Amino acid sequence: MKIATFNINGIKARAEALPAWLDEASPDVVLLQEIKSIDDAFPREIFEDRGYNVETHGQKSFNGVAILSKLPLEDVTRGLPGDDADEQARWIEATVVGDRQAVRICGLYLPNGNPVAFGSDGTPERSGKYGYKLDWMDRLEARARALLDAEMPAVMAGDYNVIPQTEDAAKPKAWDRDALFLPTTRAAFRRIVNLGFTDAFRARTQGGGHYSFWDYQAGAWQRNNGIRIDHLLLTPACADLMTDCQIDRAVRGGDKPSDHVPVWVDLAA
């Protein structure tokens, strides 16, 4: 079972690039972020014609997540538990029924968190967009604990807007005061991983130079000035099934690309 995560930065803008990648890579399941479309406007036919079941959790002009699956989907839920007042479309999950194993898949688009307000002592304030990011990560941790308690294979995949370590950025100093790389952000991410999750890519590949996002500005792609912020976290039962994990870096050099590229994991499921 090949499961990919891909922040497409607008389904309309990627109407050609996304299907082209699907035809070449042939993933079984794709978790999309930033579809930037309401559910009714999502171009389902493009994907259904390729054999994918389509589930969306959309929002006009912003955010939005979706699941494309060639395999049956069961128990689809939308919205990260813990805050009924949260109207941002950032979470979708379902059970995918594979040939040998069912896997719970969770697609997420974690808040960016910028701009950050800093107190007089230089520490980031838990307020505004950054407060929302940290609160969302607390809710994510609670959901992660519940997935572990369920003891079935599960993957939480998506654009985490977190640079976990210095090796995950070409120029880490440039991100020192950014919400993606602040110590409090990275600590919240580590708390989730340390519950017992496996960072799929880092379990297979070590060292720097491996990125999943390059800004459109200042020739970031041409200079390989990237960051790794798209992650697949696997429960122990899911990590036991992993056979490979890769970043499809070349997609960034295609026509009308997203600023992110797909990251995928292959499971013996």
Secondary structure, DSSP 8 states (H G I E B T S, - for coil): -EEEEEE-S-TTTTTTHHHHHHHHH--SEEEEE---S-GGGS-HHHHHTTT-EEEEE--SSS--EEEEESS-EEEEEES-TT-TT-----EEEEEEE-SS-EEEEEEEE-----S--B-TTS-B-S-HHHHHHHHHHHHHHHHHHHHHHHTS-EEEEEE-----SGGGBSSGGGGTTSTTT-HHHHHHHHHHHTTT-EEHHHHH--SS---SEE-SSTTTTTTT-EE--EEEEE-HHHHTTEEEEEE-GGGGGSSS--SB--EEEEE--
